[in-house]
């Protein structure tokens, strides 16, 4: 919940109390308020804590998912080529997000554990170095925007000049002006790690609502805005990211009293701190980046059938975000809770958090499975689907969505790996699912010449992922969790 501004000493008669007495009262009250906030993840009932932390994140992520749908809805009005071009941008955008979120995961694991151990200096240092790494990441992707976008599209759709033109326009803008998303991500993660999930929700909502409002304005040239087509969708996106970044910085500086981000300190990086952040963060980054390689590889397979198949795959990813985003919101709430209680040596709370997260994630994905199997035509209709897209898309949604429940459980258990600093386990699971199983199986099934057979590669890969996740969870439970002292 949003912290109230520090109030004065109620009922204090300044003619009676001298200045030293006033300072003692203020200090005592501030310390008590800080202790209540600081101990929240160690003392509140776990179910109540998990829901209270996850719900604001889930709401904000659902708005983000809604934005993705709205963005594609308006782009689809420009034609299937424009929709395909934006869908093909997904691998680069996935890597961009993976770098930001992976760095945030590593920072949060270190930050939350330090707070659980009452090590304020280390927690502050983790946050400052997280900001430094976010700015470095933005600089890297600005270079990508200058040198890599044209070759990226040429490797996929050189035979489709209209798709290529749309894609280069869209993705170049998204990369050159990516600074906002990295600042937004790091400050949102700081808010989440300290339990300020409502404040985190506000920052994400600010950016998403800005995107939704500006999208049609820049795409179609409504009112004083110029008509920019696909480029307008990218412009609306980066403006929304900058708005969210500004709000996130302001909210942190105004309300987050647990972590002290001093911007001068952000430009004095600490090598040991960065090493600790990336010991967890790099596996998460690789895990996210593997997804972009998978998406690129799948598009190469699907383009061998028709460009419409690639568009359907992109549409599925937009639709699944309505269910994956809440699950990722649960993941974002679970990681700091487990990390804090690991630092505080409370095994029972760690296990209870894990069980509840797995149940909630599986339930959300079960709902997604039902929706995609019952309403595939209506879902595809959102994107002005042609008859060909409906013919390909209806069986695709029904088959691929069989993987959702397995994915939900994997994400929930993967939260434990991240929170305990074993992000490499999540990386291995992701590598198994997307590179060792999904792409080879999809390629083999494509040899049959039956497009519908290719979609089965996704649920097959997710089953393999679940088996690998369960193996690593049993391992980490035996070697780490079972040795944690359960402090009351």
PyMOL commands that set and color helices and strands:
alter all, ss='L'
color gray80, all
select helices_A, chain A and resi 19-38+40-43+46-76+80-88+90-116+120-147+149-157+161-176+179-193+197-220+230-255+265-267+271-303+307-343+347-374+376-381+387-419+423-446+451-479+481-483
alter helices_A, ss='H'
color red, helices_A
deselect
rebuild
show_as cartoon
